[in-house]
Amino acid sequence: MQQPEPQSFDRVLSSMCTEPHPAAREAAERFLATNPGDPATYEAVASLEERAIELLATLADHPSPTDAAGYVTSGGTEANVQAVRSARNRHDANDVNVVVPESGHFSFHKAAEMLGVELRTVPVDDDHRTRADAVAAAVDTSTALVVGVAGSTEYGRVDPIPALAEIAHDAGALMHVDAAWGGFVLPFTDGEWSFGDAAVDTLTIDPHKFGQAPVPAGGLLARDAAALDALAVDTPYLETRSQATLTGTRSGAGVAGAVAAMEVLWPDGYRDAVERAGDNAEWLAAALADRGYDVVEPSLPLVAARLPESEFDALREAGWKVSRTANGELRVVCMPHVTRSSLQAFVADLDRIRD
Ligand SMILES: Cc1ncc(COP(=O)(O)O)c(C=O)c1O
């Protein structure tokens, strides 16, 4: 029988996942049957996970990466849910709220529903960045967490993280940065987003996005252990006494793949990928603008542009995996697998469709 094959990445322009680095793929396969959720049994993968956190904390400019707390999650959703849960557990009030920009990922809606916290959504400015004044107006003494996005899902925008962190702490709340996608791009920009740039308490950063690690490998980081302590439950049948993760059994393949990718690519390989992706985004934005489309100027390697519905549909029919923002714009994520020649083929198809 013929083995089923996954789709090729040739025409995938909508995804924040990408082809894993070959070293990461190999490492993941070696660790397929390991469970970092039981570190007293699976010691090798448990120590790899410590290395993963140290490497992620280095990317996120933690002042002392070996002291950072965190774990490899199933993805950005779990990391965001756990950040909300930790902040809720650490806050004194019974009915807490979380302030999230409207550009925040929908995982915060899941978190709010599951955890019984109020979600206060605040507007963004004309450039799709969270308005600090709106956050200041939304926080109160029941605010457990303020969320800022560093590399937004739809437009790749970075919120004013230092200002948001100040507002959060003045209100007695914690500060969480969602850099699920942006975390492997922003170290090579002058964006302010990291533990080194601002008083950030927790941060989401996913190796299985721009980090070129196999799925599933997300990351939750915390400045110090208190954030994870607030998540710990007793684990009577395991040799370790408590567990702070959301899921029990977890993917050792994800942990090993993430470490292998970061060991090989940090920093030069990631820098090259970010530069290539940035050039590609600029090229595509210019090509679309030349054809008269309204383009949202890319800041990180993500391009949004307004296309007629019929052209969008025709591109999908031609096999291009493209998606739309909530405002209806075409959205192209220039991931490492997206080459200049695939973008040239995409624009050539668009020209054919327009004729
Ligand atoms: C900014 C941001 N946060 C969180 C997520 C959720 O990540 P995951 O799909 O790995 O759960 C995404 C997904 O694209 C994202 O862009």
Ligand as a Chemical Component Dictionary entry (heavy atoms), coordinates in Angstrom:
data_LIG
# 
_chem_comp.id                   LIG 
_chem_comp.type                 NON-POLYMER 
_chem_comp.pdbx_formal_charge   0 
_chem_comp.three_letter_code    LIG 
# 
loop_
_chem_comp_atom.comp_id 
_chem_comp_atom.atom_id 
_chem_comp_atom.alt_atom_id 
_chem_comp_atom.type_symbol 
_chem_comp_atom.charge 
_chem_comp_atom.model_Cartn_x 
_chem_comp_atom.model_Cartn_y 
_chem_comp_atom.model_Cartn_z 
_chem_comp_atom.pdbx_ordinal 
LIG C1 C1 C 0 0.592  35.378 18.146 1  
LIG C2 C2 C 0 0.094  33.967 18.279 2  
LIG N1 N1 N 0 -0.143 33.465 19.486 3  
LIG C3 C3 C 0 -0.593 32.215 19.666 4  
LIG C4 C4 C 0 -0.837 31.393 18.587 5  
LIG C5 C5 C 0 -1.353 29.989 18.801 6  
LIG O1 O1 O 0 -0.346 29.063 18.579 7  
LIG P1 P1 P 0 -0.678 27.513 18.357 8  
LIG O2 O2 O 0 -1.454 27.433 17.085 9  
LIG O3 O3 O 0 0.686  26.911 18.281 10 
LIG O4 O4 O 0 -1.444 27.042 19.527 11 
LIG C6 C6 C 0 -0.602 31.879 17.288 12 
LIG C7 C7 C 0 -0.861 31.035 16.117 13 
LIG O5 O5 O 0 -0.683 31.394 15.008 14 
LIG C8 C8 C 0 -0.130 33.199 17.128 15 
LIG O6 O6 O 0 0.085  33.725 15.925 16 
# 
loop_
_chem_comp_bond.comp_id 
_chem_comp_bond.atom_id_1 
_chem_comp_bond.atom_id_2 
_chem_comp_bond.value_order 
_chem_comp_bond.pdbx_ordinal 
LIG C1 C2 SING 1  
LIG C2 N1 SING 2  
LIG C2 C8 DOUB 3  
LIG N1 C3 DOUB 4  
LIG C3 C4 SING 5  
LIG C4 C5 SING 6  
LIG C4 C6 DOUB 7  
LIG C5 O1 SING 8  
LIG O1 P1 SING 9  
LIG P1 O2 DOUB 10 
LIG P1 O3 SING 11 
LIG P1 O4 SING 12 
LIG C6 C7 SING 13 
LIG C6 C8 SING 14 
LIG C7 O5 DOUB 15 
LIG C8 O6 SING 16 
# 
